[in-house]
Amino acid sequence: MHFEMQLYCPQGFEHYTGTFDVDFCPGEYLPDYCELDKLFREKCGSSMIVEDAVDWVYNTLKQEYYPEGLCVQMSVQNALHFDVTIEKGGWSV
């Protein structure tokens, strides 16, 4: 999965765009990608630092779909600071 979320940083008091790349190996439950897209869009505008945004996506996918493998990576390149990339997960979730 590849998508973007526009979020608000409560530390820098500025909006930013997080670009997500998600490696997802389904387990017993297959996700409804239309529903996930809707969920991610509804979260846009939320106040979250980069690490919290990665945790939210990771935990949402893990708790709803019980994947065999999951890795969530987010890059931010339009914040007040230098470019940042955060990653969480792996293949033994």
KEPALUM-776114 format. One line per 2 residues: number of its first residue (from 1); for each residue x, z, y of N, C-alpha, C. Coordinates in Angstrom, 2 decimals. Each point is the difference from the previous one (the first is absolute). Layout:
BEGIN
NUM> X,Z,Y,X,Z,Y,X,Z,Y  ...
% end
This chain:
BEGIN
1> 0.84,0.00,-1.17,-0.84,0.00,1.17,0.89,0.00,1.23  -0.45,-0.69,1.00,0.71,-0.06,1.27,-1.05,0.08,1.11
3> 0.13,0.97,0.89,-0.97,0.15,1.08,0.62,0.77,1.16  -0.70,-0.02,1.12,0.44,0.72,1.18,-1.07,0.99,0.43
5> 0.46,1.10,0.59,-0.91,0.98,0.60,0.52,0.33,1.39  -0.89,0.02,0.97,0.36,0.41,1.34,-0.33,1.50,0.10
7> 1.02,0.80,0.31,-0.13,1.44,0.01,0.50,0.57,1.32  -0.25,1.29,0.20,0.45,0.68,1.20,0.97,1.11,-0.41
9> 1.17,0.01,0.63,1.02,1.01,-0.31,-0.22,1.22,0.90  -0.31,1.16,-0.60,-0.22,1.20,0.80,1.29,0.61,0.57
11> 1.14,-0.47,-0.49,1.27,0.50,0.53,0.47,-0.85,1.18  -0.16,-1.31,-0.13,0.46,-0.90,1.06,-1.09,-0.37,0.99
13> -1.24,0.43,-0.29,-1.15,-0.29,0.87,-0.14,-1.49,0.27  0.10,-0.78,-1.07,-0.03,-1.46,0.13,-0.61,-0.60,-1.27
15> -0.67,-1.13,0.17,-0.51,-0.73,-1.16,1.13,-0.82,-0.63  -0.10,-0.21,-1.30,0.98,-0.81,-0.71,-0.68,-0.72,-1.15
17> 0.68,-1.01,-0.54,-0.51,-0.75,-1.14,0.88,0.29,-1.21  -0.64,0.45,-1.07,0.71,0.22,-1.26,-0.28,-1.16,-0.93
19> 1.06,-0.60,-0.51,-0.12,-1.09,-0.97,0.27,0.57,-1.39  -1.01,-0.06,-0.86,0.09,0.58,-1.33,0.25,-1.07,-1.05
21> 0.87,0.34,-0.94,0.18,-0.77,-1.23,-0.21,0.97,-1.15  -0.95,-0.30,-0.86,-0.37,0.90,-1.09,0.18,-0.72,-1.33
23> 0.83,0.57,-0.85,0.11,-0.46,-1.39,-0.91,0.89,-0.82  -0.97,-0.62,-0.66,-1.04,0.73,-0.70,-0.17,-0.58,-1.39
25> 0.25,0.82,-1.02,-0.20,-0.43,-1.38,-1.23,0.74,-0.52  -1.13,-0.69,-0.14,-1.24,0.67,-0.38,0.10,0.73,-1.33
27> -0.70,1.10,-0.06,-0.16,0.74,-1.25,-1.36,-0.34,-0.58  -0.77,1.02,-0.28,-1.33,-0.18,-0.59,-0.99,-0.59,1.00
29> 0.16,0.31,1.28,-0.96,-0.43,1.02,0.58,-1.10,0.88  -0.74,-1.06,0.16,0.41,-1.09,0.88,-0.61,0.22,1.38
31> 0.81,-0.16,1.05,-0.54,0.22,1.34,-0.88,-1.17,0.46  -0.93,0.31,0.85,-0.79,-1.00,0.70,0.74,-0.26,1.30
33> 0.68,-1.13,0.08,0.87,-0.27,1.15,-0.79,-0.14,1.29  -1.24,-0.44,-0.06,-0.84,-0.08,1.20,-0.29,1.41,0.52
35> -0.27,0.93,-0.90,-0.25,1.39,0.40,1.26,0.64,0.57  1.14,-0.29,-0.61,1.26,0.54,0.53,0.28,-0.54,1.39
37> -0.22,-1.29,0.19,0.21,-0.61,1.32,-0.88,0.69,1.04  -1.24,0.24,-0.35,-0.94,0.67,0.91,0.48,1.42,0.31
39> 0.43,0.73,-1.01,0.49,1.36,0.18,1.22,0.04,0.92  0.95,-0.91,-0.22,1.20,-0.03,0.83,-0.34,-0.37,1.44
41> -0.93,-0.93,0.20,-0.41,-0.37,1.36,-0.70,1.15,0.71  -0.78,0.76,-0.74,-0.70,1.14,0.61,0.97,1.09,0.46
43> 1.17,0.05,-0.60,1.00,1.01,0.36,0.79,-0.39,1.25  -0.09,-1.26,0.40,0.71,-0.46,1.20,-0.43,0.84,1.20
45> 0.95,0.31,0.85,-0.24,0.81,1.19,0.22,1.48,-0.24  0.19,0.39,-1.26,0.22,1.40,-0.33,1.33,0.49,0.55
47> 0.07,1.28,0.22,1.21,0.65,0.49,0.82,0.47,-1.20  1.11,-0.71,-0.28,0.87,0.33,-1.13,1.42,-0.45,0.28
49> 0.95,0.85,-0.37,1.39,-0.46,0.03,0.22,-0.90,-1.22  1.09,-0.71,-0.01,0.28,-0.99,-1.04,-0.05,0.63,-1.40
51> 0.65,1.13,-0.17,0.05,0.65,-1.31,-1.40,0.39,-0.49  -0.84,0.47,0.91,-1.37,0.37,-0.39,-0.83,-1.21,-0.39
53> 0.22,-1.11,0.67,-0.73,-1.23,-0.33,0.37,-0.48,-1.40  1.28,0.04,-0.33,0.45,-0.39,-1.35,-0.60,0.94,-1.04
55> 0.03,1.30,0.28,-0.59,0.97,-0.92,-1.48,-0.26,-0.21  -0.73,-0.30,1.08,-1.44,-0.23,-0.11,-0.31,-1.20,-0.89
57> 0.69,-1.12,0.22,-0.23,-1.18,-0.83,0.37,0.29,-1.46  1.16,0.59,-0.21,0.47,0.32,-1.35,-1.01,0.91,-0.72
59> -0.38,1.10,0.64,-0.91,0.97,-0.63,-1.38,-0.60,-0.24  -0.48,-0.81,0.92,-1.30,-0.65,-0.17,0.00,-0.88,-1.24
61> 1.02,-0.84,-0.15,0.07,-0.90,-1.15,0.22,0.78,-1.31  0.85,0.99,0.05,0.30,0.77,-1.21,-1.21,0.79,-0.48
63> -0.71,0.64,0.91,-1.13,0.85,-0.38,-1.25,-0.79,-0.38  -0.16,-1.18,0.57,-1.20,-0.81,-0.28,0.15,-0.89,-1.24
65> 1.22,-0.49,-0.26,0.18,-1.04,-1.03,0.96,0.35,-1.12  0.72,1.11,0.08,0.91,0.42,-1.06,0.89,-1.14,-0.51
67> 0.78,-0.60,0.90,0.83,-1.14,-0.42,1.14,0.42,-0.92  0.48,-0.96,-0.76,1.18,0.24,-0.84,1.27,-0.02,0.84
69> -0.03,-0.74,1.07,1.12,-0.06,0.92,-0.49,-0.19,1.41  0.68,0.66,0.96,-0.43,-0.09,1.38,1.18,0.26,0.92
71> 0.22,-0.91,0.93,1.03,0.18,1.01,-0.57,-0.51,1.33  0.01,0.87,1.00,-0.52,-0.34,1.32,1.15,0.00,1.00
73> 0.16,-1.10,0.69,1.04,-0.12,1.02,-0.66,-0.41,1.32  0.43,0.64,1.08,-0.53,-0.32,1.32,1.15,-0.19,0.97
75> -0.09,-1.07,0.78,0.99,-0.27,1.03,-0.68,0.02,1.37  0.71,0.57,0.96,-0.48,0.01,1.39,1.10,-0.60,0.86
77> -0.38,-1.02,0.76,0.99,-0.68,0.83,-0.42,-0.10,1.46  -1.11,0.65,0.36,-0.43,-0.09,1.39,-0.26,1.38,0.61
79> 0.76,1.00,-0.42,-0.16,1.35,0.52,0.99,0.23,1.14  -0.05,1.18,0.58,0.93,0.35,1.08,1.42,0.26,-0.50
81> 0.16,0.11,-1.31,1.31,0.27,-0.60,0.47,-1.22,-0.79  1.13,0.13,-0.63,0.55,-1.08,-0.83,-0.93,-0.29,-1.17
83> 0.22,-1.13,-0.66,-0.83,-0.39,-1.15,0.13,1.04,-1.11  -1.13,0.27,-0.67,-0.04,1.00,-1.06,-0.70,-0.59,-1.21
85> 0.55,0.28,-1.19,-0.65,-0.35,-1.25,-0.03,1.24,-0.89  -1.19,0.33,-0.49,-0.20,1.16,-0.87,-0.57,-0.49,-1.32
87> 0.45,0.59,-1.10,-0.49,-0.41,-1.32,-0.32,1.25,-0.83  -1.07,-0.10,-0.79,-0.36,1.09,-0.89,-0.49,-0.60,-1.31
89> 0.43,0.60,-1.11,-0.52,-0.39,-1.29,1.03,-0.56,-0.93  -0.51,-0.59,-1.05,0.84,-0.56,-1.04,-0.87,-0.35,-1.19
91> 0.60,-0.13,-1.13,-0.73,-0.46,-1.17,-0.32,1.11,-0.98  0.24,1.23,0.38,-0.38,1.11,-0.86,-0.86,0.97,0.79
93> -1.19,-0.48,0.42,-0.86,0.81,0.86,-0.80,1.01,-0.77
% end
